[in-house]
Amino acid sequence: MLSTLKLAVVGHANVGKTSLLRTLIRNSHFGNVSDSPGTTRHVESITLSLEHNESIVFYDTPGLEDSLALYDYINQLVPTNAKLDGIDKLTLFLQSPESENIFNQEAKVIRQLLNSDAAIYVIDVREPVLAKYHDELAILANSDKPILAVLNFTADNYQNENEWKILLSRIGIHAIIRFDAIFPPLDGEERLYHSLALLVEPAKKILDNWLDKIAQIRDSRNQTANQIIAETLVDIAAFYEMAKLEDNQAITDMQNKIRNREQTAINELLKLYQFDSTQESEESLPLIKGRYNADLFNIDALKMMGIHMTKGFVQGATIGASIDLATGGISLGSAALIGAAVGSLMQTAKHYGSRMRYQLSGYRKLSVDDVIICFLSLRLIRLKESLNHRSHADTSPVRLSKLDKTEWEKGVLPKSLKIARRYPNWSTLNKGTKRNDKKRQSTIRNVAQQLH
């Protein structure tokens, strides 16, 4: 029974072999990607480990660059009247002096192919079908290894997919799938591994187990992402500031703390999905440093997202700041009303303790408006969905996924999150945070479940 499946990823230079591998192994750091020819100069491997000492090993090989000359050279090596099969011909080539000289790169590819169980031949379907590709495929077919042809860059409008399929058929390669490394289809991995299982029957168990593991990883990662978003929302819902009536700077400070908390969540999501925020330019990430075409506290950005503005939502300089007088949540909408209300609330000062005394002394409680929290939740949920489907070979700007109509667009917090309003010690933005409070953790789980 096969315990390790060895797969050689082969093809012409700059067809996207390394990009395909980055997508399959979810690692944007693997190998080097460049528009320059011959970026990969040596065979690089990556191992995907499974239980029971099973594994899949991918080998990223250099690009085949001069197949026309190589094809002629291999045929010249065959003695007259000698009856040699394909592997004999390739062995003769690997033993020849030129395998260490002019055809050094090609020799690395052939040597690795012969030591593998199967090959994944990557094709850039934007390229016209030239004679060199015919010779390239003929050389690879000599290896007597199963070959799965992967049609890459199929999302491009200008492609030669049909011509490539005809060539593959003429060479005798009929296992073909479309898999764009930059914009992979949702079922792309499943189809790729199922195709390999048909080509390498002894590896079917390994490939089925790997598909199961992919599903488990995807589900676990999604749950963790929901936890990250839920804790962020609880942090912000429970957050408040006490400020003097005339202190508008307090609102600005509060908004900056919320922006920083959002950025922390973004960084955690990027790390979870194995995208490196330090490698992404600010233009590539729509939420970096408070950007999403507009700021988190920008009224136009709220409208663009389709958020319904709740009655009494404060706009202008104080956008996003709910001004409350007491823990009962009496929303005044304007700090000027606090003074008029003081006389009638003197008797309740004892009940509300130090926070009420703060407010009766000319202070106000600033918390984040429900609408802003809903807006933030949508931004993070859409980012999560984008990362869920983003290829690790994709270097284009992140675009937030579109969502179906959602409760968050109503601008009203769900009951599971409103609870946090009553517990300021749940927020890491406040002093005396109780992160491990059981009720806090339970609320985070409930919010995460709603996100799911």
C-alpha positions in Angstrom: 0.0 0.0 0.0 1.4 3.4 -1.0 2.1 5.6 2.0 3.8 8.6 0.2 2.5 10.1 -3.1 5.2 11.9 -5.0 4.0 14.5 -7.5 6.3 16.3 -9.9 4.9 19.7 -11.1 6.3 20.2 -14.5 5.9 22.5 -17.5 7.4 25.2 -19.6 9.0 28.2 -18.0 6.5 30.8 -16.6 3.3 28.8 -16.9 2.4 29.2 -13.2 3.8 26.0 -11.6 4.9 27.7 -8.4 1.7 29.7 -8.3 -0.4 26.5 -8.6 1.6 25.0 -5.7 1.1 28.1 -3.6 -2.6 27.8 -4.1 -2.7 24.1 -3.3 -0.6 24.3 -0.2 -2.0 27.7 0.9 1.4 29.2 1.4 2.2 32.5 -0.3 5.9 32.2 0.7 6.7 29.0 -1.2 9.1 29.4 -4.0 9.7 32.5 -6.1 7.2 33.9 -8.5 8.3 36.3 -11.3 7.5 37.3 -14.8 11.1 36.7 -15.7 11.8 33.3 -17.3 13.6 30.6 -15.3 12.6 31.9 -11.9 12.7 28.4 -10.4 16.3 27.0 -11.0 16.2 24.0 -8.6 13.8 21.3 -7.6 12.0 22.4 -4.4 9.7 20.2 -2.4 6.9 20.6 0.1 5.4 17.8 2.1 1.7 17.6 3.2 1.5 15.3 6.2 -1.4 13.0 7.1 -2.1 10.5 9.9 -0.6 7.0 9.9 2.6 8.3 8.3 0.9 9.1 5.0 2.0 12.1 3.0 1.9 13.9 -0.3 5.1 15.4 -1.6 5.0 18.1 -4.3 8.1 18.8 -6.3 8.3 22.2 -8.0 10.6 21.8 -10.9 12.5 24.3 -13.2 10.8 25.3 -16.4 11.6 23.3 -19.6 13.1 26.0 -21.9 14.7 24.4 -25.0 12.6 21.3 -25.7 13.1 21.5 -29.5 16.9 21.0 -29.1 16.5 18.5 -26.3 14.1 16.3 -28.3 16.6 16.2 -31.2 19.5 15.5 -28.9 17.7 12.6 -27.1 16.9 11.0 -30.5 20.5 11.4 -31.6 21.7 9.4 -28.6 19.7 6.3 -29.6 22.0 3.8 -31.5 20.9 2.8 -35.0 18.5 -0.1 -35.0 18.3 -0.1 -31.2 14.9 -0.8 -29.8 14.6 1.4 -26.8 11.5 2.5 -24.9 10.9 6.0 -23.6 12.5 5.4 -20.2 15.6 3.9 -21.9 15.9 7.1 -24.0 15.6 9.3 -20.9 18.1 7.2 -19.0 20.6 7.6 -21.9 20.1 11.3 -21.8 20.7 11.5 -18.0 24.0 9.6 -18.5 25.2 11.9 -21.2 27.6 14.9 -20.7 25.1 17.4 -21.9 22.7 16.6 -19.1 25.2 18.4 -16.8 25.8 21.2 -19.2 23.5 22.8 -21.8 20.5 20.7 -20.7 21.2 20.9 -17.0 17.7 22.4 -16.1 15.8 19.9 -18.3 17.8 17.1 -16.7 16.6 18.1 -13.2 13.0 18.0 -14.4 13.4 14.5 -16.0 15.3 13.1 -13.1 12.6 14.2 -10.7 9.8 13.0 -12.9 11.3 9.5 -13.1 11.5 9.4 -9.3 7.9 10.5 -8.9 4.6 8.6 -9.0 2.9 11.0 -11.4 3.3 14.4 -13.0 1.1 17.5 -13.0 1.8 19.3 -16.3 0.9 23.0 -16.0 -0.2 24.8 -19.2 -0.6 28.6 -19.7 -3.7 28.5 -22.0 -2.9 32.1 -23.1 0.1 30.8 -25.0 -0.3 29.7 -28.6 0.3 26.0 -29.3 3.8 25.9 -30.7 6.1 23.1 -31.9 8.2 23.3 -28.8 5.3 22.3 -26.7 4.7 19.2 -28.8 8.3 18.1 -28.3 8.1 19.0 -24.6 5.1 16.7 -24.1 6.6 14.0 -26.2 9.7 14.0 -23.9 7.6 13.9 -20.7 5.4 11.1 -22.1 8.6 9.0 -22.5 8.7 8.8 -18.7 5.8 6.3 -18.6 4.4 8.2 -15.7 0.7 9.2 -15.4 0.3 12.8 -16.4 -2.5 15.2 -15.3 -2.7 18.3 -17.5 -3.8 21.4 -15.7 -5.1 24.3 -17.8 -4.0 27.4 -16.0 -5.1 31.1 -16.5 -8.5 29.9 -17.8 -10.1 33.1 -16.5 -8.3 35.2 -19.1 -10.4 36.3 -22.1 -7.6 35.5 -24.6 -6.8 31.8 -24.5 -6.2 28.8 -26.7 -7.9 26.1 -24.5 -9.3 24.1 -27.4 -6.0 24.0 -29.3 -4.2 22.8 -26.2 -6.8 20.0 -25.7 -6.2 18.8 -29.2 -2.5 18.7 -28.7 -2.8 16.8 -25.4 -5.1 14.3 -27.1 -2.6 13.7 -29.9 0.2 13.0 -27.4 -2.1 10.6 -25.6 -2.8 12.7 -22.5 -6.5 12.6 -21.8 -6.6 13.5 -18.1 -7.2 17.3 -18.2 -8.8 19.7 -15.7 -9.2 23.5 -15.7 -7.7 25.1 -12.6 -6.8 28.7 -12.6 -4.2 29.2 -9.9 -5.1 32.9 -9.4 -8.9 32.4 -9.5 -9.4 28.7 -8.5 -12.9 27.3 -8.9 -14.7 26.4 -5.6 -14.5 22.7 -6.4 -11.1 22.9 -8.1 -9.1 21.0 -5.4 -11.6 18.2 -5.2 -11.6 17.7 -9.0 -7.8 17.9 -9.2 -7.3 15.2 -6.4 -10.1 13.0 -7.7 -8.4 13.1 -11.2 -5.1 12.1 -9.6 -6.8 9.3 -7.8 -8.0 7.8 -11.1 -4.5 8.1 -12.6 -2.7 6.7 -9.5 -5.1 4.1 -8.1 -2.8 3.0 -5.2 -2.9 6.6 -3.9 -6.7 6.9 -3.8 -6.8 6.4 0.0 -4.1 9.1 0.6 -5.9 11.6 -1.7 -9.3 10.9 -0.1 -7.8 11.4 3.4 -6.2 14.6 2.2 -9.5 15.9 0.9 -11.1 15.1 4.3 -8.3 17.0 6.0 -8.8 20.0 3.7 -12.5 20.1 4.6 -11.7 19.9 8.3 -9.1 22.7 8.1 -11.5 24.8 6.1 -14.2 24.4 8.8 -11.9 24.9 11.7 -10.4 28.0 10.1 -13.9 29.5 9.5 -14.9 28.9 13.1 -11.7 30.5 14.4 -12.3 33.5 12.0 -15.8 33.9 13.5 -14.3 33.8 17.0 -11.9 36.6 16.0 -14.7 38.8 14.6 -17.0 38.0 17.6 -14.4 39.0 20.2 -13.7 42.2 18.3 -17.4 43.1 18.3 -17.8 42.3 22.0 -14.7 44.4 22.7 -16.1 47.4 20.9 -19.7 47.0 22.2 -18.5 47.0 25.8 -16.1 49.9 25.3 -16.9 53.4 26.6 -15.1 56.6 27.5 -16.0 59.2 30.1 -15.3 62.7 28.8 -15.9 66.4 29.7 -18.9 67.9 27.8 -16.7 70.2 25.8 -14.0 67.6 25.1 -14.5 66.7 21.4 -11.0 65.3 21.3 -12.3 62.4 23.4 -14.5 61.3 20.5 -11.6 61.4 18.1 -9.5 59.3 20.6 -12.3 56.8 20.9 -12.6 56.5 17.1 -8.9 55.9 16.8 -9.0 53.1 19.4 -11.8 51.5 17.4 -9.8 51.8 14.2 -6.8 50.2 15.9 -9.0 47.4 17.3 -10.3 46.8 13.7 -6.7 46.6 12.4 -5.8 44.1 15.1 -8.7 41.9 13.9 -7.6 42.3 10.3 -4.0 41.2 11.1 -5.3 38.2 13.0 -7.5 37.1 10.1 -4.6 37.6 7.6 -2.4 35.4 9.8 -5.1 32.8 10.2 -5.5 32.4 6.5 -1.7 32.5 6.0 -1.5 35.9 4.2 1.3 38.1 5.3 0.1 41.7 6.0 3.7 43.0 5.8 3.9 41.7 2.2 0.6 43.4 1.2 0.7 47.0 0.0 -1.7 49.4 1.6 -3.5 49.6 -1.8 -4.0 45.8 -1.8 -5.8 45.6 1.5 -9.1 47.6 1.6 -9.2 47.7 5.4 -5.5 48.5 6.1 -5.2 51.6 8.4 -9.0 52.2 8.4 -9.4 52.2 4.7 -12.3 50.7 2.8 -12.5 53.3 0.1 -13.6 55.4 3.0 -13.0 55.5 6.8 -14.9 53.3 9.3 -16.6 56.5 10.6 -17.5 57.9 7.2 -21.2 58.4 6.5 -20.9 57.8 2.8 -19.1 54.5 3.5 -22.0 53.4 5.7 -24.5 54.2 2.9 -22.4 52.3 0.3 -22.5 49.2 2.5 -26.3 49.5 2.7 -26.4 50.0 6.4 -29.8 51.4 7.6 -29.3 54.5 9.7 -31.1 54.2 13.0 -33.2 57.0 14.3 -31.1 59.6 16.2 -27.8 58.5 14.6 -25.3 61.2 15.2 -23.6 62.5 12.1 -20.7 65.0 11.6 -17.8 65.4 14.0 -19.4 62.9 16.5 -20.3 60.2 14.1 -20.4 56.8 15.8 -20.5 58.1 19.3 -23.5 57.4 21.4 -23.9 59.8 24.3 -25.6 58.1 27.2 -26.4 59.6 30.6 -26.7 56.5 32.7 -26.4 52.7 32.6 -30.0 52.5 31.7 -29.0 53.7 28.2 -30.9 57.0 28.1 -29.7 58.3 24.8 -29.7 62.1 24.8 -28.4 62.6 21.3 -26.8 65.9 22.3 -24.4 66.7 25.2 -26.3 70.0 25.7 -29.3 68.1 27.2 -27.2 66.7 30.1 -27.3 70.0 32.0 -31.1 70.3 31.8 -31.5 66.7 33.0 -29.3 67.0 36.0 -31.9 68.3 38.4 -34.4 65.5 37.9 -31.7 62.9 38.3 -30.1 63.9 41.5 -32.0 61.2 43.4 -30.7 58.4 41.1 -27.0 59.4 41.6 -26.6 57.1 44.6 -28.0 54.2 42.6 -25.7 54.6 39.6 -22.6 55.4 41.8 -19.4 56.8 40.5 -20.4 56.8 36.8 -23.5 58.9 37.5 -21.4 61.3 39.7 -19.0 61.7 36.7 -21.9 62.7 34.5 -23.5 65.0 37.0 -20.1 66.7 37.3 -20.1 67.6 33.6 -18.9 64.4 32.1 -20.6 62.2 29.5 -20.3 58.6 28.6 -19.2 57.9 25.1 -19.8 54.5 23.5 -19.8 53.2 20.0 -23.0 53.5 18.1 -24.9 50.3 17.1 -24.7 51.3 13.5 -20.9 51.6 13.5 -20.6 48.1 15.2 -22.9 46.7 12.5 -20.8 48.4 9.8 -17.6 47.0 11.3 -19.1 43.5 11.5 -20.0 43.6 7.8 -16.5 44.8 6.8 -14.8 41.9 8.8 -17.3 39.3 7.6 -16.8 40.3 4.0 -13.0 40.2 4.5 -13.3 36.7 6.0 -15.3 35.5 3.0 -12.8 37.0 0.6 -9.9 35.3 2.3 -11.9 32.0 2.4 -11.8 32.0 -1.4 -8.6 33.9 -2.1 -5.7 32.1 -3.8 -2.3 32.4 -2.2 -0.9 33.0 -5.7 -3.1 36.1 -6.1 -1.2 39.3 -5.9 -4.1 41.6 -7.0 -5.8 43.9 -4.4 -8.2 42.2 -2.0 -11.8 42.8 -2.9 -14.4 42.3 -0.3 -17.0 39.6 -1.0 -20.6 40.5 -1.6 -23.0 39.1 0.9 -26.7 38.2 0.7 -29.0 40.4 2.7 -28.0 40.2 6.3 -29.3 41.2 9.7 -26.3 43.4 10.2 -27.5 45.8 7.5 -30.4 46.8 9.7 -28.0 48.7 12.0 -29.4 47.1 15.1 -27.3 44.9 17.3 -28.5 41.3 17.9 -29.4 40.3 21.4 -26.3 38.2 21.8 -24.2 41.3 21.4 -26.3 43.9 23.3 -25.5 42.0 26.5 -21.9 43.3 26.2 -23.1 46.9 26.6 -23.8 46.1 30.3 -20.3 44.7 31.0 -17.5 47.3 30.4 -15.0 45.0 32.0 -15.4 42.7 29.0 -13.6 45.1 26.7 -9.8 45.0 26.3 -10.1 48.7 25.4 -11.2 49.4 29.0 -9.2 49.1 32.2 -9.6 46.1 34.4 -10.5 43.7 31.5 -11.7 40.3 32.5 -10.9 38.4 29.3 -11.6 34.9 30.8 -14.9 35.8 32.3 -17.2 32.8 31.7 -20.2 35.0 30.6 -17.9 37.0 28.3 -16.6 33.8 26.7 -20.2 32.5 26.4 -21.3 35.7 24.7 -18.4 35.6 22.2 -19.4 32.0 21.3 -23.0 33.0 20.8 -22.0 35.9 18.5 -19.6 33.6 16.6 -22.4 31.1 16.1 -24.6 33.9 14.7 -21.8 34.8 12.3 -21.6 31.2 11.2 
